[in-house]
Amino acid sequence: MGSDASHVPVLLAETLELLAVRPGGLWVDGTVGLGGHAEAVLRATAPDGRLVGFDRDPEALERAQARLAPFGERVRLEHADYREIPERLGEAPADGILLDLGVSSLQLDDAERGFSFQREGPLDMRMDRGARGTAAELVNRMREKDLADVLHELGEEPFSRRIARAIVRARESEPIRTTTRLAEIVRRAAPRSRRPGFHSATRTFQALRIRTNRELDGLEPAFERIASRLRAGGRLVVIAFHSLEDRAAKQAFRSLAARGFGVLTRKPLRPSEAETRVNPRARSARLRAVEREEAAA
C-alpha cells in the first residue's frame, strides 16, 4: 500500500461540488478513513472552516490524525460509528456531512485484518477490533440455512446455498480460521465467474464483512436523522458501494424530500472510466446528495 498522502479518495471532485464546500463553516466526515476526503474539505474551507471526523476503526483514526495534523484545531476526530453523529455532533448544525460507506484501503491491504481473500490472514473482518464477533465465528457457528441467507441477501450470491453447504462440510473436519482457506472452499463450490478479474469469493467476503460489522443496520432512519443535523442550505452526500446501501440512501432521500429537503441527484453519480482505471476499487461507487432547503420538521 502506498502512503496515506497518495491515497486518492473516491469521487472527490463530485463530492466537493455537491457538498458545496466554501471557506468557513462546520463540516462532518462520518467515515473519515485515511482522511483523503477530509483533507480536501479542510483545504477548501480554509482559513477557518472546521471539520469533525468520525470512524469506528481506531487504526484508521490514528492514520487520519497524522495526515490531518497540519490543520491543527480546525479538525476534531472521534472514535464512533457515523450513525452516532446526531448525538455526538453537539449543538451547532452542520454545513455539510459526508458518508463514504466503503471499506478503506487500510483495512483491505492489511492481511491481519482479514478483509481480503488475496492475502492469507485471520478471518477477522471487524472494522473495530475492539468489537465482539469475527467473521470466523460466523462461518464456524451459523446454521447452514442462516449462512446461505446471509450470502444471498448481503452478497447477492447466486450460489449461496452451494457455498454454505461447502463451508459447513469443511468446518466439520477443522474450523475455518483463515481468509485463504475460506476463499479456496468458495472457489471449489462456486462456478468460475465469466467476468474477467472477478474472484468467486468476492460476494461471500462482502456478505460476511457486512454481517460482521452490521453495516446495513438501521441505515434508512440513520440517514434521515443525520440529515436533520444540517443547517438550512446544508448538504448530505452519501457514497455507497453496495446496492442495499444505495437503496437505503435513495429511500431516505425520497422521504426527506417530503420534509423540506431537495434531492440533488436524480440518479446516483458513478466514477468515470478514467477514475476506475486509476482506482479499480471505485468501480462500484454510487454517490447521492440531498440539500436541506428549510428548517424541516
C-alpha positions as a Python dict, from the first residue, in 0.01 Angstrom:
ca = {
    (1, 'M'): (0, 0, 0),
    (2, 'G'): (118, 348, -77),
    (3, 'S'): (139, 628, 174),
    (4, 'D'): (-176, 785, 308),
    (5, 'A'): (-92, 1104, 122),
    (6, 'S'): (-106, 915, -211),
    (7, 'H'): (-444, 764, -129),
    (8, 'V'): (-697, 907, -373),
    (9, 'P'): (-1049, 927, -233),
    (10, 'V'): (-1341, 814, -449),
    (11, 'L'): (-1543, 1070, -649),
    (12, 'L'): (-1351, 1355, -488),
    (13, 'A'): (-1437, 1638, -729),
    (14, 'E'): (-1805, 1537, -733),
    (15, 'T'): (-1810, 1519, -352),
    (16, 'L'): (-1666, 1867, -306),
    (17, 'E'): (-1904, 2012, -564),
    (18, 'L'): (-2216, 1854, -413),
    (19, 'L'): (-2114, 1939, -57),
    (20, 'A'): (-2082, 2299, -184),
    (21, 'V'): (-1768, 2349, 25),
    (22, 'R'): (-1661, 2708, 84),
    (23, 'P'): (-1444, 2894, 336),
    (24, 'G'): (-1566, 2873, 694),
    (25, 'G'): (-1848, 2660, 829),
    (26, 'L'): (-1878, 2329, 1011),
    (27, 'W'): (-1827, 2013, 809),
    (28, 'V'): (-1861, 1647, 907),
    (29, 'D'): (-1689, 1338, 767),
    (30, 'G'): (-1874, 1047, 924),
    (31, 'T'): (-1640, 784, 782),
    (32, 'V'): (-1303, 957, 785),
    (33, 'G'): (-1094, 651, 693),
    (34, 'L'): (-746, 758, 586),
    (35, 'G'): (-855, 1124, 570),
    (36, 'G'): (-850, 1184, 196),
    (37, 'H'): (-1190, 1347, 166),
    (38, 'A'): (-1141, 1526, 500),
    (39, 'E'): (-812, 1678, 387),
    (40, 'A'): (-970, 1811, 67),
    (41, 'V'): (-1262, 1959, 262),
    (42, 'L'): (-1027, 2129, 508),
    (43, 'R'): (-824, 2282, 225),
    (44, 'A'): (-1138, 2407, 50),
    (45, 'T'): (-1283, 2558, 370),
    (46, 'A'): (-968, 2745, 475),
    (47, 'P'): (-886, 2959, 657),
    (48, 'D'): (-1138, 2892, 935),
    (49, 'G'): (-1366, 2605, 832),
    (50, 'R'): (-1389, 2331, 1095),
    (51, 'L'): (-1428, 1957, 1042),
    (52, 'V'): (-1543, 1685, 1279),
    (53, 'G'): (-1444, 1335, 1166),
    (54, 'F'): (-1577, 1003, 1291),
    (55, 'D'): (-1465, 646, 1234),
    (56, 'R'): (-1531, 315, 1406),
    (57, 'D'): (-1177, 192, 1326),
    (58, 'P'): (-920, 324, 1579),
    (59, 'E'): (-632, 238, 1345),
    (60, 'A'): (-781, 447, 1065),
    (61, 'L'): (-833, 735, 1307),
    (62, 'E'): (-469, 720, 1410),
    (63, 'R'): (-357, 744, 1046),
    (64, 'A'): (-607, 1022, 974),
    (65, 'Q'): (-489, 1213, 1282),
    (66, 'A'): (-135, 1216, 1146),
    (67, 'R'): (-248, 1319, 799),
    (68, 'L'): (-471, 1600, 924),
    (69, 'A'): (-235, 1728, 1195),
    (70, 'P'): (-127, 2031, 984),
    (71, 'F'): (-482, 2169, 1016),
    (72, 'G'): (-446, 2195, 1394),
    (73, 'E'): (-755, 2291, 1589),
    (74, 'R'): (-968, 2314, 1275),
    (75, 'V'): (-1018, 1936, 1292),
    (76, 'R'): (-1154, 1706, 1564),
    (77, 'L'): (-1164, 1328, 1529),
    (78, 'E'): (-1378, 1090, 1732),
    (79, 'H'): (-1397, 712, 1763),
    (80, 'A'): (-1762, 647, 1679),
    (81, 'D'): (-1991, 492, 1420),
    (82, 'Y'): (-2136, 751, 1181),
    (83, 'R'): (-2484, 653, 1299),
    (84, 'E'): (-2392, 829, 1624),
    (85, 'I'): (-2345, 1168, 1451),
    (86, 'P'): (-2677, 1318, 1569),
    (87, 'E'): (-2585, 1256, 1934),
    (88, 'R'): (-2212, 1331, 1903),
    (89, 'L'): (-2209, 1646, 1695),
    (90, 'G'): (-2307, 1895, 1963),
    (91, 'E'): (-2544, 2189, 1932),
    (92, 'A'): (-2421, 2357, 1612),
    (93, 'P'): (-2584, 2249, 1284),
    (94, 'A'): (-2352, 2132, 1004),
    (95, 'D'): (-2298, 2295, 665),
    (96, 'G'): (-2218, 1962, 503),
    (97, 'I'): (-2195, 1595, 601),
    (98, 'L'): (-2018, 1323, 403),
    (99, 'L'): (-2065, 948, 447),
    (100, 'D'): (-1829, 731, 239),
    (101, 'L'): (-1953, 381, 324),
    (102, 'G'): (-1678, 179, 159),
    (103, 'V'): (-1422, -37, 336),
    (104, 'S'): (-1091, 153, 348),
    (105, 'S'): (-769, 58, 172),
    (106, 'L'): (-606, 42, 516),
    (107, 'Q'): (-843, -241, 606),
    (108, 'L'): (-821, -420, 271),
    (109, 'D'): (-443, -406, 243),
    (110, 'D'): (-358, -531, 593),
    (111, 'A'): (-367, -912, 586),
    (112, 'E'): (-407, -923, 964),
    (113, 'R'): (-747, -752, 933),
    (114, 'G'): (-888, -1044, 732),
    (115, 'F'): (-1089, -842, 479),
    (116, 'S'): (-919, -968, 164),
    (117, 'F'): (-915, -1318, 14),
    (118, 'Q'): (-599, -1224, -178),
    (119, 'R'): (-376, -1237, 131),
    (120, 'E'): (-362, -1501, 399),
    (121, 'G'): (-467, -1373, 739),
    (122, 'P'): (-703, -1447, 1026),
    (123, 'L'): (-1068, -1442, 925),
    (124, 'D'): (-1149, -1132, 1130),
    (125, 'M'): (-1314, -852, 924),
    (126, 'R'): (-1404, -632, 1223),
    (127, 'M'): (-1376, -261, 1142),
    (128, 'D'): (-1333, -203, 1515),
    (129, 'R'): (-1110, -477, 1653),
    (130, 'G'): (-1237, -394, 2000),
    (131, 'A'): (-1586, -508, 1898),
    (132, 'R'): (-1718, -857, 1958),
    (133, 'G'): (-1775, -1116, 1687),
    (134, 'T'): (-1544, -1203, 1398),
    (135, 'A'): (-1621, -1339, 1053),
    (136, 'A'): (-1458, -1667, 1163),
    (137, 'E'): (-1720, -1703, 1435),
    (138, 'L'): (-1995, -1658, 1177),
    (139, 'V'): (-1867, -1920, 932),
    (140, 'N'): (-1794, -2172, 1205),
    (141, 'R'): (-2112, -2132, 1410),
    (142, 'M'): (-2402, -2029, 1186),
    (143, 'R'): (-2654, -2285, 1071),
    (144, 'E'): (-2626, -2373, 704),
    (145, 'K'): (-2960, -2210, 616),
    (146, 'D'): (-2876, -1889, 801),
    (147, 'L'): (-2534, -1873, 638),
    (148, 'A'): (-2688, -1923, 294),
    (149, 'D'): (-2937, -1644, 366),
    (150, 'V'): (-2656, -1404, 463),
    (151, 'L'): (-2464, -1481, 143),
    (152, 'H'): (-2777, -1439, -68),
    (153, 'E'): (-2914, -1124, 96),
    (154, 'L'): (-2595, -932, 174),
    (155, 'G'): (-2369, -1062, -101),
    (156, 'E'): (-2631, -1121, -369),
    (157, 'E'): (-2451, -1451, -425),
    (158, 'P'): (-2639, -1672, -674),
    (159, 'F'): (-2469, -1988, -543),
    (160, 'S'): (-2529, -1909, -176),
    (161, 'R'): (-2674, -2249, -83),
    (162, 'R'): (-2400, -2443, -255),
    (163, 'I'): (-2131, -2231, -85),
    (164, 'A'): (-2297, -2256, 258),
    (165, 'R'): (-2314, -2634, 225),
    (166, 'A'): (-1943, -2649, 133),
    (167, 'I'): (-1849, -2428, 430),
    (168, 'V'): (-2044, -2645, 674),
    (169, 'R'): (-1883, -2963, 537),
    (170, 'A'): (-1535, -2813, 553),
    (171, 'R'): (-1569, -2691, 912),
    (172, 'E'): (-1672, -3041, 1029),
    (173, 'S'): (-1314, -3158, 988),
    (174, 'E'): (-1141, -2839, 1104),
    (175, 'P'): (-1256, -2486, 1192),
    (176, 'I'): (-1215, -2229, 913),
    (177, 'R'): (-970, -1977, 1054),
    (178, 'T'): (-802, -1805, 759),
    (179, 'T'): (-905, -1593, 462),
    (180, 'T'): (-729, -1813, 209),
    (181, 'R'): (-892, -2134, 332),
    (182, 'L'): (-1237, -1980, 308),
    (183, 'A'): (-1160, -1843, -39),
    (184, 'E'): (-1049, -2188, -155),
    (185, 'I'): (-1366, -2351, -18),
    (186, 'V'): (-1579, -2097, -206),
    (187, 'R'): (-1373, -2133, -525),
    (188, 'R'): (-1430, -2507, -529),
    (189, 'A'): (-1802, -2473, -454),
    (190, 'A'): (-1896, -2198, -700),
    (191, 'P'): (-1860, -2200, -1078),
    (192, 'R'): (-1590, -1975, -1212),
    (193, 'S'): (-1714, -1625, -1292),
    (194, 'R'): (-1720, -1519, -1655),
    (195, 'R'): (-1634, -1166, -1550),
    (196, 'P'): (-1262, -1102, -1603),
    (197, 'G'): (-1078, -1041, -1276),
    (198, 'F'): (-1383, -1130, -1063),
    (199, 'H'): (-1297, -1386, -793),
    (200, 'S'): (-1569, -1631, -699),
    (201, 'A'): (-1518, -1545, -330),
    (202, 'T'): (-1585, -1171, -375),
    (203, 'R'): (-1954, -1182, -285),
    (204, 'T'): (-1904, -1421, 6),
    (205, 'F'): (-1639, -1197, 163),
    (206, 'Q'): (-1856, -890, 107),
    (207, 'A'): (-2156, -1055, 274),
    (208, 'L'): (-1955, -1171, 576),
    (209, 'R'): (-1797, -827, 619),
    (210, 'I'): (-2135, -655, 610),
    (211, 'R'): (-2283, -903, 857),
    (212, 'T'): (-1980, -891, 1091),
    (213, 'N'): (-1995, -512, 1112),
    (214, 'R'): (-2374, -476, 1097),
    (215, 'E'): (-2322, -227, 814),
    (216, 'L'): (-2683, -222, 696),
    (217, 'D'): (-2849, -200, 1037),
    (218, 'G'): (-3086, 96, 1058),
    (219, 'L'): (-2940, 279, 758),
    (220, 'E'): (-3252, 449, 628),
    (221, 'P'): (-3358, 608, 959),
    (222, 'A'): (-2991, 690, 1031),
    (223, 'F'): (-2960, 887, 706),
    (224, 'E'): (-3276, 1080, 793),
    (225, 'R'): (-3158, 1159, 1146),
    (226, 'I'): (-2816, 1267, 1020),
    (227, 'A'): (-2972, 1496, 759),
    (228, 'S'): (-3173, 1662, 1036),
    (229, 'R'): (-2844, 1798, 1177),
    (230, 'L'): (-2788, 2017, 870),
    (231, 'R'): (-2850, 2391, 870),
    (232, 'A'): (-3076, 2538, 601),
    (233, 'G'): (-2878, 2508, 277),
    (234, 'G'): (-2663, 2232, 426),
    (235, 'R'): (-2600, 1914, 228),
    (236, 'L'): (-2561, 1542, 295),
    (237, 'V'): (-2355, 1334, 49),
    (238, 'V'): (-2362, 952, 68),
    (239, 'I'): (-2121, 733, -128),
    (240, 'A'): (-2239, 371, -129),
    (241, 'F'): (-2061, 64, -263),
    (242, 'H'): (-2342, -189, -231),
    (243, 'S'): (-2688, -188, -389),
    (244, 'L'): (-2858, -226, -49),
    (245, 'E'): (-2673, 76, 94),
    (246, 'D'): (-2760, 279, -214),
    (247, 'R'): (-3124, 171, -191),
    (248, 'A'): (-3139, 285, 173),
    (249, 'A'): (-2999, 626, 74),
    (250, 'K'): (-3247, 654, -214),
    (251, 'Q'): (-3542, 569, 13),
    (252, 'A'): (-3427, 803, 290),
    (253, 'F'): (-3380, 1091, 46),
    (254, 'R'): (-3723, 1027, -102),
    (255, 'S'): (-3870, 1051, 248),
    (256, 'L'): (-3670, 1368, 323),
    (257, 'A'): (-3798, 1529, 1),
    (258, 'A'): (-4142, 1548, 162),
    (259, 'R'): (-3997, 1730, 464),
    (260, 'G'): (-3814, 2036, 337),
    (261, 'F'): (-3521, 1873, 156),
    (262, 'G'): (-3427, 1878, -212),
    (263, 'V'): (-3272, 1574, -380),
    (264, 'L'): (-2969, 1691, -582),
    (265, 'T'): (-2901, 1365, -767),
    (266, 'R'): (-3191, 1225, -971),
    (267, 'K'): (-2972, 920, -1038),
    (268, 'P'): (-2658, 827, -845),
    (269, 'L'): (-2330, 963, -981),
    (270, 'R'): (-2079, 697, -1083),
    (271, 'P'): (-1699, 720, -1125),
    (272, 'S'): (-1565, 795, -1471),
    (273, 'E'): (-1375, 535, -1669),
    (274, 'A'): (-1060, 738, -1606),
    (275, 'E'): (-1111, 717, -1229),
    (276, 'T'): (-1179, 343, -1229),
    (277, 'R'): (-866, 283, -1434),
    (278, 'V'): (-660, 461, -1169),
    (279, 'N'): (-859, 316, -878),
    (280, 'P'): (-1039, -12, -965),
    (281, 'R'): (-1194, -20, -616),
    (282, 'A'): (-1402, 283, -715),
    (283, 'R'): (-1596, 97, -985),
    (284, 'S'): (-1899, 11, -768),
    (285, 'A'): (-1929, 356, -602),
    (286, 'R'): (-2261, 542, -624),
    (287, 'L'): (-2299, 898, -493),
    (288, 'R'): (-2626, 1061, -388),
    (289, 'A'): (-2681, 1405, -234),
    (290, 'V'): (-2962, 1595, -65),
    (291, 'E'): (-2995, 1957, 50),
    (292, 'R'): (-3190, 2094, 344),
    (293, 'E'): (-3392, 2373, 192),
    (294, 'E'): (-3558, 2494, 512),
    (295, 'A'): (-3583, 2414, 881),
    (296, 'A'): (-3757, 2082, 821),
    (297, 'A'): (-3977, 1921, 1082),
}
